[in-house]
């Protein structure tokens, strides 16, 4: 299976819903990075954006790392590499 690099996603006024989590899970099956833009209606508070990032990482079920840059959340899937003997 080929893993693509970056996908883009938006979170609106309803915030992090179960539908958002499922969509991000599906994206992470084929992409290594997801760039999530938070729209103005979702709240432009830095603390709220960090809470959204933590909430997404906790619910995804993949080993991931997140970073908040401005009003965007970058989620990177950590790919485990098996060493050959």
C-alpha positions, 0 to 999 in steps of 0.5 A: 500500500502506498502512503501519500504525504499530506492531506488537508482537512478543516474543522468548523463551528461544531468542533471535534465531532465523532465524524471528524475523528472518523474522517481523520482516521480514514485519512491517516490510513493512506497519508502520513501527515494531516494539516487541519485548518481551524475555521474562524467559527470554531474559535480562534483561541490558541488554548482551544486549538491546543485542546482540539489537537490533544482531543484528536490525538487521544481519540484517533487510535494511531501513534501520532504526534501533533504540532500547532502552527498558527490556526492549523494543527499538523498531525504526523503519523508515526510509522513503525519500521521493522528491522530485517535480520 
